[in-house]
């Protein structure tokens, strides 16, 4: 994640090597940003989403951690 405080936005990026079959970056990032109104997308090996409102960055991080624990 990377934030731009002056724009009150942040980006979520997920990337893995194509040989890593156990991680779906788009599904992971989508689950992380759920409920934020974030916009973006991707494929299994990479995804990016932009979210308005830096105040939701903590919940997005927690969602990402929870999703990863459930999948791996």
CHARMM internal coordinates of N, CA and C (Angstrom, degrees):
IC EDIT
DIST 1 N 1 CA 1.4379
DIST 1 CA 1 C 1.5174
ANGL 1 N 1 CA 1 C 108.63
DIST 1 C 2 N 1.3201
ANGL 1 CA 1 C 2 N 113.93
DIHE 1 N 1 CA 1 C 2 N 147.83
DIST 2 N 2 CA 1.4474
ANGL 1 C 2 N 2 CA 120.80
DIHE 1 CA 1 C 2 N 2 CA 175.61
DIST 2 CA 2 C 1.5215
ANGL 2 N 2 CA 2 C 107.33
DIHE 1 C 2 N 2 CA 2 C -143.73
DIST 2 C 3 N 1.3231
ANGL 2 CA 2 C 3 N 116.92
DIHE 2 N 2 CA 2 C 3 N 135.94
DIST 3 N 3 CA 1.4600
ANGL 2 C 3 N 3 CA 121.27
DIHE 2 CA 2 C 3 N 3 CA -175.04
DIST 3 CA 3 C 1.5209
ANGL 3 N 3 CA 3 C 111.95
DIHE 2 C 3 N 3 CA 3 C -115.66
DIST 3 C 4 N 1.3234
ANGL 3 CA 3 C 4 N 114.82
DIHE 3 N 3 CA 3 C 4 N 149.95
DIST 4 N 4 CA 1.4625
ANGL 3 C 4 N 4 CA 122.88
DIHE 3 CA 3 C 4 N 4 CA 172.72
DIST 4 CA 4 C 1.5224
ANGL 4 N 4 CA 4 C 105.89
DIHE 3 C 4 N 4 CA 4 C -121.77
DIST 4 C 5 N 1.3195
ANGL 4 CA 4 C 5 N 115.48
DIHE 4 N 4 CA 4 C 5 N 96.66
DIST 5 N 5 CA 1.4587
ANGL 4 C 5 N 5 CA 120.33
DIHE 4 CA 4 C 5 N 5 CA -175.95
DIST 5 CA 5 C 1.5236
ANGL 5 N 5 CA 5 C 112.57
DIHE 4 C 5 N 5 CA 5 C -61.80
DIST 5 C 6 N 1.3177
ANGL 5 CA 5 C 6 N 117.82
DIHE 5 N 5 CA 5 C 6 N -36.38
DIST 6 N 6 CA 1.4687
ANGL 5 C 6 N 6 CA 120.23
DIHE 5 CA 5 C 6 N 6 CA -178.18
DIST 6 CA 6 C 1.5259
ANGL 6 N 6 CA 6 C 111.78
DIHE 5 C 6 N 6 CA 6 C -65.48
DIST 6 C 7 N 1.3293
ANGL 6 CA 6 C 7 N 117.64
DIHE 6 N 6 CA 6 C 7 N -28.01
DIST 7 N 7 CA 1.4667
ANGL 6 C 7 N 7 CA 122.27
DIHE 6 CA 6 C 7 N 7 CA 177.85
DIST 7 CA 7 C 1.5269
ANGL 7 N 7 CA 7 C 111.96
DIHE 6 C 7 N 7 CA 7 C -98.20
DIST 7 C 8 N 1.3271
ANGL 7 CA 7 C 8 N 117.62
DIHE 7 N 7 CA 7 C 8 N -6.30
DIST 8 N 8 CA 1.4616
ANGL 7 C 8 N 8 CA 124.03
DIHE 7 CA 7 C 8 N 8 CA -176.88
DIST 8 CA 8 C 1.5355
ANGL 8 N 8 CA 8 C 110.94
DIHE 7 C 8 N 8 CA 8 C 54.10
DIST 8 C 9 N 1.3524
ANGL 8 CA 8 C 9 N 114.92
DIHE 8 N 8 CA 8 C 9 N 47.15
DIST 9 N 9 CA 1.4580
ANGL 8 C 9 N 9 CA 121.95
DIHE 8 CA 8 C 9 N 9 CA 179.26
DIST 9 CA 9 C 1.5180
ANGL 9 N 9 CA 9 C 109.32
DIHE 8 C 9 N 9 CA 9 C -138.23
DIST 9 C 10 N 1.3186
ANGL 9 CA 9 C 10 N 114.59
DIHE 9 N 9 CA 9 C 10 N 158.13
DIST 10 N 10 CA 1.4581
ANGL 9 C 10 N 10 CA 118.75
DIHE 9 CA 9 C 10 N 10 CA 171.25
DIST 10 CA 10 C 1.5169
ANGL 10 N 10 CA 10 C 109.52
DIHE 9 C 10 N 10 CA 10 C -145.17
DIST 10 C 11 N 1.3246
ANGL 10 CA 10 C 11 N 115.04
DIHE 10 N 10 CA 10 C 11 N 161.76
DIST 11 N 11 CA 1.4541
ANGL 10 C 11 N 11 CA 121.37
DIHE 10 CA 10 C 11 N 11 CA -177.84
DIST 11 CA 11 C 1.5219
ANGL 11 N 11 CA 11 C 109.24
DIHE 10 C 11 N 11 CA 11 C -118.78
DIST 11 C 12 N 1.3114
ANGL 11 CA 11 C 12 N 115.22
DIHE 11 N 11 CA 11 C 12 N 142.18
DIST 12 N 12 CA 1.4567
ANGL 11 C 12 N 12 CA 122.46
DIHE 11 CA 11 C 12 N 12 CA 174.47
DIST 12 CA 12 C 1.5239
ANGL 12 N 12 CA 12 C 106.57
DIHE 11 C 12 N 12 CA 12 C -112.79
DIST 12 C 13 N 1.3193
ANGL 12 CA 12 C 13 N 116.45
DIHE 12 N 12 CA 12 C 13 N 123.66
DIST 13 N 13 CA 1.4549
ANGL 12 C 13 N 13 CA 122.31
DIHE 12 CA 12 C 13 N 13 CA 178.82
DIST 13 CA 13 C 1.5219
ANGL 13 N 13 CA 13 C 108.90
DIHE 12 C 13 N 13 CA 13 C -120.45
DIST 13 C 14 N 1.3086
ANGL 13 CA 13 C 14 N 115.59
DIHE 13 N 13 CA 13 C 14 N 137.04
DIST 14 N 14 CA 1.4602
ANGL 13 C 14 N 14 CA 120.70
DIHE 13 CA 13 C 14 N 14 CA 175.17
DIST 14 CA 14 C 1.5170
ANGL 14 N 14 CA 14 C 107.62
DIHE 13 C 14 N 14 CA 14 C -132.82
DIST 14 C 15 N 1.3266
ANGL 14 CA 14 C 15 N 116.52
DIHE 14 N 14 CA 14 C 15 N 134.16
DIST 15 N 15 CA 1.4537
ANGL 14 C 15 N 15 CA 121.63
DIHE 14 CA 14 C 15 N 15 CA -178.07
DIST 15 CA 15 C 1.5182
ANGL 15 N 15 CA 15 C 109.44
DIHE 14 C 15 N 15 CA 15 C -147.07
DIST 15 C 16 N 1.3148
ANGL 15 CA 15 C 16 N 116.89
DIHE 15 N 15 CA 15 C 16 N 139.07
DIST 16 N 16 CA 1.4571
ANGL 15 C 16 N 16 CA 121.18
DIHE 15 CA 15 C 16 N 16 CA 171.97
DIST 16 CA 16 C 1.5277
ANGL 16 N 16 CA 16 C 108.61
DIHE 15 C 16 N 16 CA 16 C -147.34
DIST 16 C 17 N 1.2901
ANGL 16 CA 16 C 17 N 115.67
DIHE 16 N 16 CA 16 C 17 N 157.42
DIST 17 N 17 CA 1.4529
ANGL 16 C 17 N 17 CA 120.78
DIHE 16 CA 16 C 17 N 17 CA 179.00
DIST 17 CA 17 C 1.5302
ANGL 17 N 17 CA 17 C 108.95
DIHE 16 C 17 N 17 CA 17 C -65.85
DIST 17 C 18 N 1.3135
ANGL 17 CA 17 C 18 N 117.29
DIHE 17 N 17 CA 17 C 18 N 144.82
DIST 18 N 18 CA 1.4663
ANGL 17 C 18 N 18 CA 121.62
DIHE 17 CA 17 C 18 N 18 CA -177.46
DIST 18 CA 18 C 1.5155
ANGL 18 N 18 CA 18 C 113.17
DIHE 17 C 18 N 18 CA 18 C -59.34
DIST 18 C 19 N 1.3200
ANGL 18 CA 18 C 19 N 117.45
DIHE 18 N 18 CA 18 C 19 N -23.25
DIST 19 N 19 CA 1.4672
ANGL 18 C 19 N 19 CA 120.38
DIHE 18 CA 18 C 19 N 19 CA 179.19
DIST 19 CA 19 C 1.5306
ANGL 19 N 19 CA 19 C 112.15
DIHE 18 C 19 N 19 CA 19 C -77.19
DIST 19 C 20 N 1.3319
ANGL 19 CA 19 C 20 N 117.56
DIHE 19 N 19 CA 19 C 20 N -11.14
DIST 20 N 20 CA 1.4676
ANGL 19 C 20 N 20 CA 121.62
DIHE 19 CA 19 C 20 N 20 CA 178.72
DIST 20 CA 20 C 1.5223
ANGL 20 N 20 CA 20 C 107.90
DIHE 19 C 20 N 20 CA 20 C -83.93
DIST 20 C 21 N 1.3085
ANGL 20 CA 20 C 21 N 116.20
DIHE 20 N 20 CA 20 C 21 N 98.55
DIST 21 N 21 CA 1.4617
ANGL 20 C 21 N 21 CA 120.79
DIHE 20 CA 20 C 21 N 21 CA -173.62
DIST 21 CA 21 C 1.5281
ANGL 21 N 21 CA 21 C 113.44
DIHE 20 C 21 N 21 CA 21 C -86.61
DIST 21 C 22 N 1.3173
ANGL 21 CA 21 C 22 N 118.13
DIHE 21 N 21 CA 21 C 22 N -14.72
DIST 22 N 22 CA 1.4612
ANGL 21 C 22 N 22 CA 120.27
DIHE 21 CA 21 C 22 N 22 CA -174.88
DIST 22 CA 22 C 1.5302
ANGL 22 N 22 CA 22 C 113.57
DIHE 21 C 22 N 22 CA 22 C -85.71
DIST 22 C 23 N 1.3423
ANGL 22 CA 22 C 23 N 117.78
DIHE 22 N 22 CA 22 C 23 N -7.52
DIST 23 N 23 CA 1.4598
ANGL 22 C 23 N 23 CA 120.38
DIHE 22 CA 22 C 23 N 23 CA -177.80
DIST 23 CA 23 C 1.5301
ANGL 23 N 23 CA 23 C 109.37
DIHE 22 C 23 N 23 CA 23 C -117.95
DIST 23 C 24 N 1.3298
ANGL 23 CA 23 C 24 N 115.93
DIHE 23 N 23 CA 23 C 24 N 127.23
DIST 24 N 24 CA 1.4604
ANGL 23 C 24 N 24 CA 121.73
DIHE 23 CA 23 C 24 N 24 CA 173.55
DIST 24 CA 24 C 1.5236
ANGL 24 N 24 CA 24 C 106.60
DIHE 23 C 24 N 24 CA 24 C -108.31
DIST 24 C 25 N 1.3293
ANGL 24 CA 24 C 25 N 116.22
DIHE 24 N 24 CA 24 C 25 N 100.06
DIST 25 N 25 CA 1.4641
ANGL 24 C 25 N 25 CA 121.66
DIHE 24 CA 24 C 25 N 25 CA -174.21
DIST 25 CA 25 C 1.5219
ANGL 25 N 25 CA 25 C 112.70
DIHE 24 C 25 N 25 CA 25 C -59.21
DIST 25 C 26 N 1.3386
ANGL 25 CA 25 C 26 N 117.19
DIHE 25 N 25 CA 25 C 26 N -39.60
DIST 26 N 26 CA 1.4507
ANGL 25 C 26 N 26 CA 119.57
DIHE 25 CA 25 C 26 N 26 CA -179.32
DIST 26 CA 26 C 1.5308
ANGL 26 N 26 CA 26 C 111.08
DIHE 25 C 26 N 26 CA 26 C -66.16
DIST 26 C 27 N 1.3234
ANGL 26 CA 26 C 27 N 116.75
DIHE 26 N 26 CA 26 C 27 N -42.84
DIST 27 N 27 CA 1.4674
ANGL 26 C 27 N 27 CA 120.27
DIHE 26 CA 26 C 27 N 27 CA 178.42
DIST 27 CA 27 C 1.5268
ANGL 27 N 27 CA 27 C 110.92
DIHE 26 C 27 N 27 CA 27 C -64.71
DIST 27 C 28 N 1.3306
ANGL 27 CA 27 C 28 N 116.24
DIHE 27 N 27 CA 27 C 28 N -41.10
DIST 28 N 28 CA 1.4571
ANGL 27 C 28 N 28 CA 121.47
DIHE 27 CA 27 C 28 N 28 CA -179.36
DIST 28 CA 28 C 1.5257
ANGL 28 N 28 CA 28 C 110.65
DIHE 27 C 28 N 28 CA 28 C -63.93
DIST 28 C 29 N 1.3266
ANGL 28 CA 28 C 29 N 117.03
DIHE 28 N 28 CA 28 C 29 N -50.77
DIST 29 N 29 CA 1.4650
ANGL 28 C 29 N 29 CA 120.10
DIHE 28 CA 28 C 29 N 29 CA -179.07
DIST 29 CA 29 C 1.5233
ANGL 29 N 29 CA 29 C 111.04
DIHE 28 C 29 N 29 CA 29 C -65.49
DIST 29 C 30 N 1.3290
ANGL 29 CA 29 C 30 N 117.10
DIHE 29 N 29 CA 29 C 30 N -38.37
DIST 30 N 30 CA 1.4686
ANGL 29 C 30 N 30 CA 120.67
DIHE 29 CA 29 C 30 N 30 CA 178.26
DIST 30 CA 30 C 1.5275
ANGL 30 N 30 CA 30 C 111.32
DIHE 29 C 30 N 30 CA 30 C -61.64
DIST 30 C 31 N 1.3245
ANGL 30 CA 30 C 31 N 116.15
DIHE 30 N 30 CA 30 C 31 N -42.65
DIST 31 N 31 CA 1.4669
ANGL 30 C 31 N 31 CA 120.31
DIHE 30 CA 30 C 31 N 31 CA 178.09
DIST 31 CA 31 C 1.5248
ANGL 31 N 31 CA 31 C 110.75
DIHE 30 C 31 N 31 CA 31 C -65.49
DIST 31 C 32 N 1.3105
ANGL 31 CA 31 C 32 N 116.73
DIHE 31 N 31 CA 31 C 32 N -37.71
DIST 32 N 32 CA 1.4643
ANGL 31 C 32 N 32 CA 121.00
DIHE 31 CA 31 C 32 N 32 CA -178.57
DIST 32 CA 32 C 1.5242
ANGL 32 N 32 CA 32 C 111.62
DIHE 31 C 32 N 32 CA 32 C -64.64
DIST 32 C 33 N 1.3233
ANGL 32 CA 32 C 33 N 117.47
DIHE 32 N 32 CA 32 C 33 N -39.41
DIST 33 N 33 CA 1.4664
ANGL 32 C 33 N 33 CA 119.93
DIHE 32 CA 32 C 33 N 33 CA -175.05
DIST 33 CA 33 C 1.5291
ANGL 33 N 33 CA 33 C 113.19
DIHE 32 C 33 N 33 CA 33 C -92.58
DIST 33 C 34 N 1.3100
ANGL 33 CA 33 C 34 N 117.22
DIHE 33 N 33 CA 33 C 34 N 2.14
DIST 34 N 34 CA 1.4657
ANGL 33 C 34 N 34 CA 121.09
DIHE 33 CA 33 C 34 N 34 CA -177.01
DIST 34 CA 34 C 1.5323
ANGL 34 N 34 CA 34 C 111.41
DIHE 33 C 34 N 34 CA 34 C -50.67
DIST 34 C 35 N 1.3162
ANGL 34 CA 34 C 35 N 115.36
DIHE 34 N 34 CA 34 C 35 N 131.96
DIST 35 N 35 CA 1.4597
ANGL 34 C 35 N 35 CA 121.16
DIHE 34 CA 34 C 35 N 35 CA 178.00
DIST 35 CA 35 C 1.5188
ANGL 35 N 35 CA 35 C 114.90
DIHE 34 C 35 N 35 CA 35 C 85.50
DIST 35 C 36 N 1.3294
ANGL 35 CA 35 C 36 N 117.92
DIHE 35 N 35 CA 35 C 36 N -0.59
DIST 36 N 36 CA 1.4644
ANGL 35 C 36 N 36 CA 120.43
DIHE 35 CA 35 C 36 N 36 CA -177.91
DIST 36 CA 36 C 1.5165
ANGL 36 N 36 CA 36 C 113.71
DIHE 35 C 36 N 36 CA 36 C -96.09
DIST 36 C 37 N 1.3349
ANGL 36 CA 36 C 37 N 116.77
DIHE 36 N 36 CA 36 C 37 N -14.83
DIST 37 N 37 CA 1.4604
ANGL 36 C 37 N 37 CA 119.99
DIHE 36 CA 36 C 37 N 37 CA -175.00
DIST 37 CA 37 C 1.5117
ANGL 37 N 37 CA 37 C 112.21
DIHE 36 C 37 N 37 CA 37 C 77.31
DIST 37 C 38 N 1.3330
ANGL 37 CA 37 C 38 N 116.54
DIHE 37 N 37 CA 37 C 38 N 14.32
DIST 38 N 38 CA 1.4580
ANGL 37 C 38 N 38 CA 121.25
DIHE 37 CA 37 C 38 N 38 CA 179.90
DIST 38 CA 38 C 1.5151
ANGL 38 N 38 CA 38 C 111.67
DIHE 37 C 38 N 38 CA 38 C -63.53
DIST 38 C 39 N 1.3158
ANGL 38 CA 38 C 39 N 115.03
DIHE 38 N 38 CA 38 C 39 N 154.62
DIST 39 N 39 CA 1.4576
ANGL 38 C 39 N 39 CA 120.96
DIHE 38 CA 38 C 39 N 39 CA -178.83
DIST 39 CA 39 C 1.5258
ANGL 39 N 39 CA 39 C 109.27
DIHE 38 C 39 N 39 CA 39 C -122.71
DIST 39 C 40 N 1.3184
ANGL 39 CA 39 C 40 N 115.35
DIHE 39 N 39 CA 39 C 40 N 142.39
DIST 40 N 40 CA 1.4485
ANGL 39 C 40 N 40 CA 120.51
DIHE 39 CA 39 C 40 N 40 CA 178.14
DIST 40 CA 40 C 1.5020
ANGL 40 N 40 CA 40 C 110.56
DIHE 39 C 40 N 40 CA 40 C 157.08
DIST 40 C 41 N 1.3101
ANGL 40 CA 40 C 41 N 115.56
DIHE 40 N 40 CA 40 C 41 N -151.85
DIST 41 N 41 CA 1.4508
ANGL 40 C 41 N 41 CA 120.78
DIHE 40 CA 40 C 41 N 41 CA -179.83
DIST 41 CA 41 C 1.5062
ANGL 41 N 41 CA 41 C 110.68
DIHE 40 C 41 N 41 CA 41 C 163.77
DIST 41 C 42 N 1.3101
ANGL 41 CA 41 C 42 N 114.86
DIHE 41 N 41 CA 41 C 42 N -165.58
DIST 42 N 42 CA 1.4470
ANGL 41 C 42 N 42 CA 119.05
DIHE 41 CA 41 C 42 N 42 CA 179.72
DIST 42 CA 42 C 1.4990
ANGL 42 N 42 CA 42 C 112.10
DIHE 41 C 42 N 42 CA 42 C 164.72
DIST 42 C 43 N 1.3035
ANGL 42 CA 42 C 43 N 113.81
DIHE 42 N 42 CA 42 C 43 N -160.33
DIST 43 N 43 CA 1.4628
ANGL 42 C 43 N 43 CA 123.02
DIHE 42 CA 42 C 43 N 43 CA 179.54
DIST 43 CA 43 C 1.5184
ANGL 43 N 43 CA 43 C 108.08
DIHE 42 C 43 N 43 CA 43 C -127.43
DIST 43 C 44 N 1.3303
ANGL 43 CA 43 C 44 N 114.99
DIHE 43 N 43 CA 43 C 44 N -176.68
DIST 44 N 44 CA 1.4593
ANGL 43 C 44 N 44 CA 118.74
DIHE 43 CA 43 C 44 N 44 CA -177.67
DIST 44 CA 44 C 1.5299
ANGL 44 N 44 CA 44 C 112.33
DIHE 43 C 44 N 44 CA 44 C -60.33
DIST 44 C 45 N 1.3294
ANGL 44 CA 44 C 45 N 117.89
DIHE 44 N 44 CA 44 C 45 N -35.16
DIST 45 N 45 CA 1.4628
ANGL 44 C 45 N 45 CA 119.62
DIHE 44 CA 44 C 45 N 45 CA -175.09
DIST 45 CA 45 C 1.5307
ANGL 45 N 45 CA 45 C 114.31
DIHE 44 C 45 N 45 CA 45 C -94.61
DIST 45 C 46 N 1.3395
ANGL 45 CA 45 C 46 N 119.13
DIHE 45 N 45 CA 45 C 46 N -7.27
DIST 46 N 46 CA 1.4643
ANGL 45 C 46 N 46 CA 120.49
DIHE 45 CA 45 C 46 N 46 CA 176.12
DIST 46 CA 46 C 1.5283
ANGL 46 N 46 CA 46 C 110.68
DIHE 45 C 46 N 46 CA 46 C -164.10
DIST 46 C 47 N 1.3180
ANGL 46 CA 46 C 47 N 115.12
DIHE 46 N 46 CA 46 C 47 N 148.10
DIST 47 N 47 CA 1.4613
ANGL 46 C 47 N 47 CA 120.82
DIHE 46 CA 46 C 47 N 47 CA 179.11
DIST 47 CA 47 C 1.5159
ANGL 47 N 47 CA 47 C 109.19
DIHE 46 C 47 N 47 CA 47 C -155.99
DIST 47 C 48 N 1.3318
ANGL 47 CA 47 C 48 N 115.54
DIHE 47 N 47 CA 47 C 48 N 153.58
DIST 48 N 48 CA 1.4605
ANGL 47 C 48 N 48 CA 120.10
DIHE 47 CA 47 C 48 N 48 CA 174.73
DIST 48 CA 48 C 1.5198
ANGL 48 N 48 CA 48 C 109.35
DIHE 47 C 48 N 48 CA 48 C -148.58
DIST 48 C 49 N 1.3142
ANGL 48 CA 48 C 49 N 114.53
DIHE 48 N 48 CA 48 C 49 N 141.05
DIST 49 N 49 CA 1.4539
ANGL 48 C 49 N 49 CA 122.17
DIHE 48 CA 48 C 49 N 49 CA 179.95
DIST 49 CA 49 C 1.5258
ANGL 49 N 49 CA 49 C 109.01
DIHE 48 C 49 N 49 CA 49 C -136.96
DIST 49 C 50 N 1.3113
ANGL 49 CA 49 C 50 N 116.56
DIHE 49 N 49 CA 49 C 50 N 144.24
DIST 50 N 50 CA 1.4587
ANGL 49 C 50 N 50 CA 122.72
DIHE 49 CA 49 C 50 N 50 CA 175.36
DIST 50 CA 50 C 1.5175
ANGL 50 N 50 CA 50 C 107.95
DIHE 49 C 50 N 50 CA 50 C -111.11
DIST 50 C 51 N 1.3204
ANGL 50 CA 50 C 51 N 116.12
DIHE 50 N 50 CA 50 C 51 N 133.43
DIST 51 N 51 CA 1.4640
ANGL 50 C 51 N 51 CA 122.28
DIHE 50 CA 50 C 51 N 51 CA -176.83
DIST 51 CA 51 C 1.5120
ANGL 51 N 51 CA 51 C 108.77
DIHE 50 C 51 N 51 CA 51 C -125.02
DIST 51 C 52 N 1.3265
ANGL 51 CA 51 C 52 N 116.18
DIHE 51 N 51 CA 51 C 52 N 131.09
DIST 52 N 52 CA 1.4667
ANGL 51 C 52 N 52 CA 121.31
DIHE 51 CA 51 C 52 N 52 CA 173.63
DIST 52 CA 52 C 1.5178
ANGL 52 N 52 CA 52 C 108.58
DIHE 51 C 52 N 52 CA 52 C -85.86
DIST 52 C 53 N 1.3233
ANGL 52 CA 52 C 53 N 116.12
DIHE 52 N 52 CA 52 C 53 N 139.13
DIST 53 N 53 CA 1.4605
ANGL 52 C 53 N 53 CA 120.86
DIHE 52 CA 52 C 53 N 53 CA 178.22
DIST 53 CA 53 C 1.5097
ANGL 53 N 53 CA 53 C 112.28
DIHE 52 C 53 N 53 CA 53 C 96.14
DIST 53 C 54 N 1.3099
ANGL 53 CA 53 C 54 N 116.12
DIHE 53 N 53 CA 53 C 54 N 88.58
DIST 54 N 54 CA 1.4642
ANGL 53 C 54 N 54 CA 121.01
DIHE 53 CA 53 C 54 N 54 CA -178.80
DIST 54 CA 54 C 1.5295
ANGL 54 N 54 CA 54 C 111.76
DIHE 53 C 54 N 54 CA 54 C -59.57
DIST 54 C 55 N 1.3015
ANGL 54 CA 54 C 55 N 117.23
DIHE 54 N 54 CA 54 C 55 N -21.77
DIST 55 N 55 CA 1.4683
ANGL 54 C 55 N 55 CA 119.62
DIHE 54 CA 54 C 55 N 55 CA -178.73
DIST 55 CA 55 C 1.5319
ANGL 55 N 55 CA 55 C 112.94
DIHE 54 C 55 N 55 CA 55 C -60.69
DIST 55 C 56 N 1.3282
ANGL 55 CA 55 C 56 N 118.07
DIHE 55 N 55 CA 55 C 56 N -19.21
DIST 56 N 56 CA 1.4677
ANGL 55 C 56 N 56 CA 119.85
DIHE 55 CA 55 C 56 N 56 CA -179.75
DIST 56 CA 56 C 1.5298
ANGL 56 N 56 CA 56 C 113.04
DIHE 55 C 56 N 56 CA 56 C -92.36
DIST 56 C 57 N 1.3179
ANGL 56 CA 56 C 57 N 117.62
DIHE 56 N 56 CA 56 C 57 N 4.93
DIST 57 N 57 CA 1.4678
ANGL 56 C 57 N 57 CA 120.00
DIHE 56 CA 56 C 57 N 57 CA -175.93
DIST 57 CA 57 C 1.5296
ANGL 57 N 57 CA 57 C 112.32
DIHE 56 C 57 N 57 CA 57 C -63.76
DIST 57 C 58 N 1.3086
ANGL 57 CA 57 C 58 N 118.43
DIHE 57 N 57 CA 57 C 58 N -35.18
DIST 58 N 58 CA 1.4676
ANGL 57 C 58 N 58 CA 121.20
DIHE 57 CA 57 C 58 N 58 CA -179.28
DIST 58 CA 58 C 1.5282
ANGL 58 N 58 CA 58 C 110.08
DIHE 57 C 58 N 58 CA 58 C -67.25
DIST 58 C 59 N 1.3271
ANGL 58 CA 58 C 59 N 117.94
DIHE 58 N 58 CA 58 C 59 N -43.15
DIST 59 N 59 CA 1.4624
ANGL 58 C 59 N 59 CA 119.87
DIHE 58 CA 58 C 59 N 59 CA 179.85
DIST 59 CA 59 C 1.5297
ANGL 59 N 59 CA 59 C 110.96
DIHE 58 C 59 N 59 CA 59 C -67.50
DIST 59 C 60 N 1.3191
ANGL 59 CA 59 C 60 N 117.91
DIHE 59 N 59 CA 59 C 60 N -35.05
DIST 60 N 60 CA 1.4611
ANGL 59 C 60 N 60 CA 120.98
DIHE 59 CA 59 C 60 N 60 CA 177.37
DIST 60 CA 60 C 1.5249
ANGL 60 N 60 CA 60 C 109.94
DIHE 59 C 60 N 60 CA 60 C -64.61
DIST 60 C 61 N 1.3083
ANGL 60 CA 60 C 61 N 117.33
DIHE 60 N 60 CA 60 C 61 N -43.54
DIST 61 N 61 CA 1.4605
ANGL 60 C 61 N 61 CA 121.32
DIHE 60 CA 60 C 61 N 61 CA 177.82
DIST 61 CA 61 C 1.5270
ANGL 61 N 61 CA 61 C 110.78
DIHE 60 C 61 N 61 CA 61 C -61.37
DIST 61 C 62 N 1.3024
ANGL 61 CA 61 C 62 N 117.72
DIHE 61 N 61 CA 61 C 62 N -43.83
DIST 62 N 62 CA 1.4689
ANGL 61 C 62 N 62 CA 121.46
DIHE 61 CA 61 C 62 N 62 CA 178.76
DIST 62 CA 62 C 1.5295
ANGL 62 N 62 CA 62 C 110.85
DIHE 61 C 62 N 62 CA 62 C -63.99
DIST 62 C 63 N 1.3368
ANGL 62 CA 62 C 63 N 117.47
DIHE 62 N 62 CA 62 C 63 N -43.02
DIST 63 N 63 CA 1.4663
ANGL 62 C 63 N 63 CA 120.83
DIHE 62 CA 62 C 63 N 63 CA 177.29
DIST 63 CA 63 C 1.5231
ANGL 63 N 63 CA 63 C 110.98
DIHE 62 C 63 N 63 CA 63 C -60.43
DIST 63 C 64 N 1.3252
ANGL 63 CA 63 C 64 N 117.15
DIHE 63 N 63 CA 63 C 64 N -40.94
DIST 64 N 64 CA 1.4669
ANGL 63 C 64 N 64 CA 121.40
DIHE 63 CA 63 C 64 N 64 CA 179.23
DIST 64 CA 64 C 1.5189
ANGL 64 N 64 CA 64 C 111.11
DIHE 63 C 64 N 64 CA 64 C -62.74
DIST 64 C 65 N 1.3230
ANGL 64 CA 64 C 65 N 116.38
DIHE 64 N 64 CA 64 C 65 N -43.22
DIST 65 N 65 CA 1.4666
ANGL 64 C 65 N 65 CA 120.62
DIHE 64 CA 64 C 65 N 65 CA 178.77
DIST 65 CA 65 C 1.5262
ANGL 65 N 65 CA 65 C 110.79
DIHE 64 C 65 N 65 CA 65 C -63.96
DIST 65 C 66 N 1.3242
ANGL 65 CA 65 C 66 N 117.41
DIHE 65 N 65 CA 65 C 66 N -44.58
DIST 66 N 66 CA 1.4611
ANGL 65 C 66 N 66 CA 121.23
DIHE 65 CA 65 C 66 N 66 CA -179.44
DIST 66 CA 66 C 1.5240
ANGL 66 N 66 CA 66 C 111.34
DIHE 65 C 66 N 66 CA 66 C -63.80
DIST 66 C 67 N 1.3184
ANGL 66 CA 66 C 67 N 117.58
DIHE 66 N 66 CA 66 C 67 N -43.25
DIST 67 N 67 CA 1.4583
ANGL 66 C 67 N 67 CA 120.87
DIHE 66 CA 66 C 67 N 67 CA 179.62
DIST 67 CA 67 C 1.5254
ANGL 67 N 67 CA 67 C 110.68
DIHE 66 C 67 N 67 CA 67 C -61.50
DIST 67 C 68 N 1.3218
ANGL 67 CA 67 C 68 N 116.45
DIHE 67 N 67 CA 67 C 68 N -45.71
DIST 68 N 68 CA 1.4578
ANGL 67 C 68 N 68 CA 120.55
DIHE 67 CA 67 C 68 N 68 CA -177.57
DIST 68 CA 68 C 1.5226
ANGL 68 N 68 CA 68 C 111.09
DIHE 67 C 68 N 68 CA 68 C -63.61
DIST 68 C 69 N 1.3258
ANGL 68 CA 68 C 69 N 117.65
DIHE 68 N 68 CA 68 C 69 N -39.40
DIST 69 N 69 CA 1.4676
ANGL 68 C 69 N 69 CA 120.94
DIHE 68 CA 68 C 69 N 69 CA 179.10
DIST 69 CA 69 C 1.5153
ANGL 69 N 69 CA 69 C 110.85
DIHE 68 C 69 N 69 CA 69 C -64.32
DIST 69 C 70 N 1.3295
ANGL 69 CA 69 C 70 N 117.15
DIHE 69 N 69 CA 69 C 70 N -35.24
DIST 70 N 70 CA 1.4683
ANGL 69 C 70 N 70 CA 120.54
DIHE 69 CA 69 C 70 N 70 CA -179.09
DIST 70 CA 70 C 1.5165
ANGL 70 N 70 CA 70 C 112.42
DIHE 69 C 70 N 70 CA 70 C -73.38
DIST 70 C 71 N 1.3148
ANGL 70 CA 70 C 71 N 117.89
DIHE 70 N 70 CA 70 C 71 N -30.87
DIST 71 N 71 CA 1.4519
ANGL 70 C 71 N 71 CA 122.17
DIHE 70 CA 70 C 71 N 71 CA -173.89
DIST 71 CA 71 C 1.5204
ANGL 71 N 71 CA 71 C 112.23
DIHE 70 C 71 N 71 CA 71 C -87.95
DIST 71 C 72 N 1.3117
ANGL 71 CA 71 C 72 N 116.75
DIHE 71 N 71 CA 71 C 72 N -38.33
DIST 72 N 72 CA 1.4682
ANGL 71 C 72 N 72 CA 119.70
DIHE 71 CA 71 C 72 N 72 CA -173.38
DIST 72 CA 72 C 1.4987
ANGL 72 N 72 CA 72 C 111.88
DIHE 71 C 72 N 72 CA 72 C -84.57
END
COOR INIT
IC SEED 1 N 1 CA 1 C
IC BUILD
